[in-house]
């Protein structure tokens, strides 16, 4: 049996929130902690969590972020701002604003839709404002799936819409599926419209630079990889330390402070599940109930590499509308190859992002559950599914060619992730889980030394890298204050 480890702070999870917590504890100006005072346990055999920059699979010499790819809310993104200030990220060289107005395609048209002439974007904006106003003065108003409130808008304002607007705008809002990672028959209408704080900046450099920067100051012997946590004993009675943490492949860790940064999808698992965590005593009901008040999405990626670019190299992104389908079937588990045009396509044109590449070109397609689940388990079927849709992008006299390489994400098959990030389904209460896990309110834990961090524990930046980053910093500073390392006035 391995010798137990005793530390002041144990951090569970080596994603951006866990690494930022460790980095803050070790580098805050008045911190009393040194590396021997903390240990970080990571279930996977690598750091980064849901950040994963693939630098080996490309046949074109490119790197691809199979998890987070953008700096969202770029006017108020602390990760972007700090990276610019410390010289680790140059916006002009390392970033790309891929937000040119998209060309939109549909199955019944050979070329792009004339969205300007049809005023499709303006109607879509009206639709979003309609949803916002519907819940504006009454958040207690009953929630509904996104597709139902879209139907409500179409019915109420039918006399104001042209035949084409009724036909295409009915499904244009399904682009939100590629934000949440779930289909519009599940997406909460109440929480569907997001308030962005600035443009989205595509990260050409690869998000692993943030992981490398944070982990550089943490000695290797303070990070234990391939150590999935199985049990957390609160109010530990053995020895001086308050908490005992047991993992599958290592020694028991005894600590006075614990920061739990595992995904909400893992926290929600039953202790009886092979990858669940047993809490002794169990977590209070308001936390377990909050964990049940929100779901988990599966935003995935499929990347096709080609010998040459047969689509318009000057377009940043493409949207291909889904055909109208039976909404009750969309989110059912897929057991057979899906029919093309069942799900909308959001394709990022890497040929535009990497214009200096002369070896070929690639497209990155975002997918939502249950399509993500299916394609991550059947990557060999990805091209046959997408080809009829991507053929709509054929430019001028170019011929559509088959890809020379297909790369897919694998988040739904990863037992320590099980998807992508928290997603709000109809009837969910996202504020409850943030209230319970952010540490800003009384969540019923008498042992305040147990803290939670991650994208699911913060309101600003929820679901994003900078949100997870700030949550890790938040909990580290709380510990520094509580232990008397820094003044509570700071």
C-alpha positions in Angstrom: 0.0 0.0 0.0 1.3 3.4 -1.0 2.3 5.8 1.8 -0.5 8.4 2.5 0.1 12.0 1.3 -0.6 14.9 3.7 -1.0 18.4 2.2 -2.8 21.6 3.0 -4.7 21.7 -0.4 -5.8 18.9 -2.7 -7.1 19.7 -6.1 -9.2 17.2 -8.0 -9.0 17.7 -11.8 -6.2 19.0 -14.0 -8.3 21.1 -16.4 -8.0 24.8 -16.7 -9.9 25.5 -13.4 -7.8 23.1 -11.4 -4.5 24.3 -12.9 -5.5 27.9 -12.3 -6.3 27.2 -8.7 -2.9 25.5 -8.2 -1.1 28.3 -10.1 -2.8 31.0 -7.9 -2.0 29.3 -4.7 1.7 29.1 -5.6 2.1 32.4 -7.3 -0.2 34.9 -5.5 1.9 37.7 -4.2 1.3 37.1 -0.5 0.6 33.3 -0.6 2.1 31.3 2.2 1.8 28.1 0.2 4.7 26.3 -1.5 4.5 23.3 -3.8 4.9 20.8 -1.0 1.6 22.2 0.4 -0.6 21.0 -2.4 -1.2 18.0 -4.7 -3.3 17.7 -7.9 -5.1 14.5 -8.9 -6.1 14.0 -12.5 -8.1 11.1 -13.7 -6.7 11.1 -17.3 -3.1 10.5 -18.4 -2.7 14.1 -19.5 -3.5 17.6 -18.3 -6.0 20.0 -19.9 -9.4 18.3 -19.3 -11.7 19.5 -22.0 -8.9 21.4 -23.6 -7.1 19.2 -26.1 -4.9 20.5 -28.9 -4.2 17.6 -31.3 -0.8 18.2 -32.9 -0.3 14.7 -34.3 -3.3 13.6 -36.3 -3.2 16.1 -39.2 -1.8 15.1 -42.6 -1.5 18.8 -43.5 0.8 19.7 -40.6 -1.9 21.6 -38.8 -3.0 21.5 -35.2 -6.7 21.3 -34.1 -8.4 22.1 -30.8 -10.8 19.2 -30.4 -12.3 21.0 -27.3 -12.3 24.7 -26.8 -11.2 26.7 -29.9 -12.3 30.3 -29.3 -11.8 33.2 -26.9 -15.5 34.0 -26.3 -16.6 37.3 -24.9 -13.3 38.9 -26.1 -14.1 42.3 -24.6 -14.2 40.7 -21.1 -12.1 37.6 -21.4 -9.4 37.5 -18.6 -7.5 34.6 -20.2 -7.2 36.5 -23.5 -6.2 39.8 -21.7 -3.6 38.1 -19.5 -2.1 36.2 -22.4 -1.8 39.4 -24.5 -0.2 41.2 -21.5 2.4 38.5 -20.8 3.3 38.2 -24.4 2.1 34.5 -24.8 -0.6 35.4 -27.4 -0.4 37.9 -30.3 -3.9 38.6 -31.6 -2.7 39.4 -35.1 -0.5 36.3 -35.4 -2.2 33.8 -33.2 -5.8 34.8 -33.5 -8.4 35.1 -36.2 -11.9 36.8 -36.0 -13.8 34.3 -38.1 -17.1 36.2 -37.8 -17.8 37.3 -41.4 -21.5 37.0 -42.2 -22.0 33.3 -43.1 -23.3 32.0 -46.3 -26.4 29.8 -45.7 -27.3 26.7 -47.7 -30.4 24.5 -47.8 -31.1 21.0 -49.3 -33.5 22.4 -51.9 -31.1 25.0 -53.4 -27.9 24.4 -55.5 -26.2 27.6 -54.3 -26.3 29.8 -51.2 -29.5 31.3 -50.1 -29.8 35.0 -50.8 -30.2 35.8 -47.2 -29.9 39.6 -47.7 -32.7 39.7 -50.3 -34.9 37.3 -48.2 -34.0 39.3 -45.0 -33.5 36.0 -43.2 -31.0 37.3 -40.7 -33.3 40.1 -39.8 -36.2 37.8 -39.1 -33.9 35.5 -37.1 -33.0 38.6 -35.0 -36.7 39.3 -34.5 -37.1 35.7 -33.4 -34.4 36.0 -30.8 -35.8 39.3 -29.5 -39.3 37.7 -29.4 -37.9 34.9 -27.1 -36.1 37.5 -24.9 -39.2 39.7 -24.5 -41.4 36.6 -23.8 -39.5 35.9 -20.6 -38.2 39.4 -19.9 -40.5 40.5 -17.1 -41.5 37.0 -15.8 -38.8 34.4 -15.4 -41.3 32.3 -13.6 -43.2 31.9 -16.8 -43.3 28.2 -17.8 -40.3 27.1 -19.9 -40.6 25.2 -23.2 -38.3 23.7 -25.7 -36.8 26.1 -28.2 -38.6 24.6 -31.2 -42.0 25.3 -29.6 -41.4 29.0 -29.0 -40.1 29.3 -32.6 -43.4 27.8 -33.7 -45.2 30.3 -31.5 -43.4 33.2 -33.2 -44.2 31.8 -36.7 -47.8 31.4 -35.9 -48.2 34.8 -34.2 -46.4 36.7 -36.9 -47.3 34.7 -39.9 -48.9 37.7 -41.7 -45.6 39.5 -41.5 -43.5 36.8 -43.1 -42.9 35.8 -46.7 -43.1 32.2 -47.8 -39.3 31.9 -47.9 -38.9 33.4 -44.4 -41.4 30.9 -43.0 -39.6 28.1 -44.7 -36.0 28.8 -43.8 -36.2 30.9 -40.6 -38.2 28.1 -39.0 -35.0 26.2 -38.6 -32.3 28.9 -38.7 -32.4 29.1 -34.9 -31.2 25.6 -34.8 -27.7 27.1 -35.0 -28.1 27.3 -31.2 -27.7 23.5 -31.1 -24.0 24.1 -32.0 -23.7 26.3 -28.9 -25.3 24.0 -26.4 -24.5 20.6 -27.9 -28.1 19.4 -27.7 -31.0 19.6 -30.1 -33.7 22.3 -30.2 -36.4 19.9 -29.0 -34.4 19.9 -25.7 -32.9 23.4 -25.5 -34.5 25.6 -22.9 -36.3 28.5 -24.6 -36.0 30.6 -21.4 -32.2 30.4 -21.3 -31.5 30.0 -25.0 -30.6 33.6 -26.0 -27.1 34.5 -24.8 -25.7 38.0 -24.1 -22.2 38.1 -25.7 -19.6 40.4 -24.3 -17.6 41.0 -27.4 -16.7 39.1 -30.6 -15.4 35.5 -30.6 -11.7 35.3 -31.4 -10.6 32.0 -33.0 -7.4 30.7 -31.3 -5.0 29.6 -34.1 -2.2 29.0 -31.7 -4.0 26.1 -29.9 -5.3 26.3 -26.3 -2.6 24.0 -25.0 -0.4 27.1 -24.6 -2.7 28.1 -21.7 -2.4 24.7 -20.1 1.4 24.7 -20.6 1.7 28.1 -19.1 -0.2 27.2 -16.0 1.4 23.9 -15.4 5.0 25.2 -16.0 5.1 26.6 -12.4 3.7 23.4 -10.8 6.4 20.8 -10.1 5.8 17.5 -11.8 5.8 15.6 -8.5 2.8 17.6 -7.3 0.7 16.3 -10.2 -0.6 12.7 -10.1 -1.9 11.7 -13.5 -4.2 8.6 -14.1 -5.5 9.0 -10.5 -9.3 9.0 -10.8 -10.9 9.9 -7.4 -13.2 7.2 -6.0 -14.0 8.5 -2.6 -14.1 11.7 -0.6 -14.4 11.5 3.2 -15.6 14.7 4.7 -14.9 15.5 8.3 -12.1 12.9 8.4 -11.4 11.7 11.9 -8.0 10.0 11.2 -5.2 12.4 11.9 -5.1 16.2 11.8 -6.3 16.7 8.3 -10.0 17.4 7.7 -10.6 15.6 4.4 -9.5 12.2 3.0 -9.4 11.7 -0.7 -9.0 8.2 -2.2 -8.1 7.4 -5.8 -8.1 4.3 -7.9 -4.4 4.2 -8.5 -2.6 6.0 -5.7 -2.3 6.7 -2.0 -4.9 8.3 0.1 -4.5 12.1 0.3 -5.2 13.9 3.5 -5.8 17.6 3.3 -7.4 20.6 5.0 -8.8 22.2 1.9 -10.2 20.4 -1.1 -11.1 22.0 -4.5 -13.2 19.7 -6.7 -13.1 20.7 -10.4 -14.4 17.5 -12.1 -17.1 18.0 -14.7 -20.7 18.3 -13.7 -21.3 15.1 -15.7 -19.1 13.2 -13.2 -20.4 14.9 -10.1 -23.9 13.8 -11.2 -23.0 10.1 -11.4 -24.3 7.7 -8.7 -21.6 6.5 -6.3 -22.5 3.1 -7.6 -21.4 4.0 -11.1 -17.9 2.7 -12.0 -16.7 6.3 -12.5 -18.8 7.9 -9.7 -17.4 9.5 -6.5 -18.6 8.3 -3.1 -19.0 11.1 -0.6 -18.9 10.2 3.1 -21.1 11.6 4.5 -23.2 12.2 1.3 -23.4 15.7 -0.1 -26.4 17.7 1.2 -29.7 17.4 -0.8 -29.6 21.0 -2.1 -26.3 20.2 -3.9 -27.5 16.8 -5.3 -30.8 18.4 -6.3 -28.9 21.2 -8.0 -26.8 18.7 -9.9 -30.0 17.2 -11.2 -31.4 20.6 -12.3 -29.2 20.9 -15.3 -28.0 18.6 -18.1 -24.8 17.9 -20.0 -24.3 18.6 -23.7 -22.1 16.8 -26.2 -20.6 19.3 -28.6 -18.2 17.4 -30.8 -16.1 18.1 -33.9 -15.4 16.4 -37.2 -12.5 17.6 -39.2 -12.0 16.7 -42.9 -8.7 17.3 -44.6 -8.5 17.5 -48.4 -5.7 17.7 -51.0 -7.2 21.0 -52.2 -9.9 23.5 -51.4 -13.0 23.0 -53.5 -15.1 25.5 -51.6 -14.8 29.3 -51.4 -11.6 30.0 -49.5 -12.6 33.5 -48.7 -15.6 32.5 -46.5 -15.0 32.1 -42.8 -17.8 29.8 -42.0 -20.8 28.1 -43.6 -24.2 27.2 -42.3 -26.3 24.4 -43.8 -29.9 24.3 -42.7 -31.5 21.1 -41.6 -34.7 19.9 -43.3 -37.8 20.1 -41.2 -38.0 16.8 -39.3 -40.1 15.2 -36.6 -38.8 17.1 -33.6 -39.8 14.3 -31.2 -37.2 12.0 -32.9 -34.2 14.3 -33.0 -32.8 13.7 -29.6 -33.4 9.9 -29.5 -30.3 7.8 -29.3 -29.1 7.1 -32.9 -28.7 3.4 -33.6 -28.6 3.6 -37.4 -26.7 6.0 -39.6 -28.6 9.4 -39.5 -30.1 10.8 -42.6 -28.3 13.7 -44.2 -29.8 17.1 -43.5 -31.4 15.9 -40.2 -29.1 18.2 -38.2 -27.8 21.7 -39.1 -24.2 22.1 -40.1 -21.9 24.8 -38.8 -18.6 24.5 -40.7 -15.4 26.5 -39.9 -13.3 27.1 -42.9 -9.7 26.3 -41.8 -8.6 27.2 -45.3 -9.4 30.8 -44.5 -8.0 30.6 -40.9 -4.7 29.1 -42.2 -4.3 30.9 -45.6 -0.6 30.4 -45.6 -0.9 26.6 -45.7 0.0 25.3 -49.1 -0.4 21.6 -48.4 -4.2 21.4 -48.6 -7.3 22.6 -46.9 -9.7 21.5 -44.1 -13.2 22.0 -42.8 -14.1 21.7 -39.1 -17.8 20.8 -38.4 -19.4 21.2 -35.0 -21.9 18.5 -34.0 -24.5 18.1 -31.3 -25.9 15.2 -29.4 -27.0 12.6 -30.4 -25.1 13.1 -33.7 -21.9 13.7 -31.7 -22.3 10.4 -29.8 -22.9 8.5 -33.0 -20.1 9.9 -35.1 -17.6 9.7 -32.3 -18.4 6.0 -32.1 -18.5 5.6 -35.9 -15.9 8.0 -37.3 -15.7 5.9 -40.5 -19.3 7.0 -41.3 -18.7 10.7 -40.9 -18.0 11.5 -44.6 -20.9 9.5 -46.0 -23.2 11.5 -43.7 -21.8 14.9 -44.3 -20.9 14.6 -48.0 -24.4 15.4 -49.5 -24.5 18.5 -47.3 -21.0 19.7 -47.8 -21.4 19.3 -51.5 -23.6 22.3 -51.3 -20.5 24.4 -50.7 -18.9 23.4 -54.1 -17.4 26.6 -55.5 -17.3 27.6 -59.2 -16.0 24.7 -61.4 -14.3 22.8 -58.6 -15.1 19.2 -58.1 -16.0 17.8 -54.6 -13.2 15.4 -53.6 -13.1 12.9 -50.8 -11.1 13.7 -47.7 -7.6 12.4 -47.3 -8.0 12.4 -43.5 -10.9 12.5 -41.0 -10.4 13.5 -37.4 -13.1 13.3 -34.7 -13.4 14.4 -31.1 -14.0 11.6 -28.6 -15.6 13.4 -25.7 -18.7 11.1 -25.3 -16.4 8.0 -25.2 -14.2 9.6 -22.5 -15.4 8.2 -19.2 -13.9 11.2 -17.3 -15.8 13.8 -19.5 -18.9 12.1 -20.9 -19.7 15.0 -23.3 -18.6 18.6 -23.5 -20.1 21.0 -20.9 -23.3 21.8 -19.0 -26.3 22.4 -21.2 -29.7 23.9 -20.2 -32.7 21.8 -21.2 -36.3 22.9 -21.0 -37.2 23.1 -17.3 -33.7 23.2 -16.0 -32.5 25.8 -13.5 -28.9 26.8 -14.3 -28.7 29.4 -11.6 -29.3 26.7 -8.9 -26.2 24.7 -9.6 -24.1 27.9 -9.8 -25.6 29.2 -6.5 -24.9 25.9 -4.8 -21.4 25.3 -6.1 -19.9 28.8 -6.5 -19.2 29.0 -2.7 -20.9 32.4 -2.6 -23.9 31.2 -0.7 -24.7 28.7 2.0 -24.9 25.3 0.2 -25.5 23.3 3.3 -21.9 22.1 3.6 -20.8 22.6 7.2 -17.3 21.9 6.0 -16.6 25.2 4.1 -13.1 23.9 3.3 -14.6 21.8 0.4 -14.8 24.0 -2.6 -16.0 23.6 -6.2 -14.7 25.1 -9.4 -15.3 24.6 -13.1 -17.3 26.0 -16.0 -20.6 24.8 -14.3 -19.9 26.8 -11.1 -19.8 30.4 -12.5 -22.3 32.7 -14.2 -20.0 34.9 -16.3 -18.2 32.7 -18.7 -20.3 29.6 -18.0 -19.3 26.8 -20.4 -16.2 28.7 -21.5 -12.5 28.5 -20.8 -12.3 31.9 -19.2 -15.2 31.0 -16.9 -13.5 27.8 -15.7 -10.2 29.8 -15.3 -11.9 32.5 -13.1 -13.6 29.9 -11.0 -10.3 28.2 -10.2 -8.8 31.5 -9.2 -11.9 32.4 -7.2 -11.6 29.3 -5.0 -7.8 29.6 -4.6 -8.2 33.2 -3.3 -11.0 32.0 -0.9 -8.5 29.5 0.6 -5.8 32.1 0.8 -8.1 34.4 2.7 -9.6 31.7 4.9 -6.2 30.4 5.9 -5.0 33.9 6.7 -2.4 34.1 3.9 -3.9 37.3 2.5 -6.2 39.9 4.0 -9.9 39.4 3.6 -10.1 43.1 2.5 -8.4 42.3 -0.8 
